[in-house]
Amino acid sequence: MNATLEARELNATHRCDACGAQAYVRVVLESTGGELLFCAHHARENEEKLRPLAATWQDETQHIGA
C-alpha cells in the first residue's frame, strides 16, 4: 500500500458509508484497492468480515471526543 494513501488523516468531511456519521476508520480492500469508510460503530460491526480482505485498516477512533 502506498504510504501517501495511508497517511491521509480522516476529517469531518469523511462520512461513514453505512450511516453517514463521521468516519473514523478507512479500510482499503486488497483485491480492488477500493476504500470503505466507517464510523466507529460500523467498523466494529464489520471488522471480523473485513479484516481478512483489507490491505490496510486505518483506525483513527482515538480522535473521538478529542
Secondary structure, 3 states (H helix, E strand, C coil): CCHHHHHCCCCCCCECCCCCCECCEEEEECCCCCEEEECHHHHHHHHHHHHHHEEEEEECHHHCCC
